[in-house]
């Protein structure tokens, strides 16, 4: 019986091992495929997120550079306007002086001619 039992165990092993191997192989294949697909999906999402983050960083850097450029341009425009206003202020001051001198001369001439016209 002992010998008979060993033969039965050996036969069972020979029959069950391929079945077990195939079942285990199929289960592993299914699980590994699902796990690999999930891993790939997650990594694709991470890659997309990273590329979006890189784009955001590039856009922010460009905006910062644009702001700096705009500040420089506004400062130069402000300097030009200040120079123009200063020159215009000088012109108006000179014009006021000439008008004042002109009115003074005209007033003096009117007074002088008024004296001579009244005597004649």
PyMOL commands that set and color helices and strands:
alter all, ss='L'
color gray80, all
select helices_A, chain A and resi 2-119
alter helices_A, ss='H'
color red, helices_A
deselect
rebuild
show_as cartoon
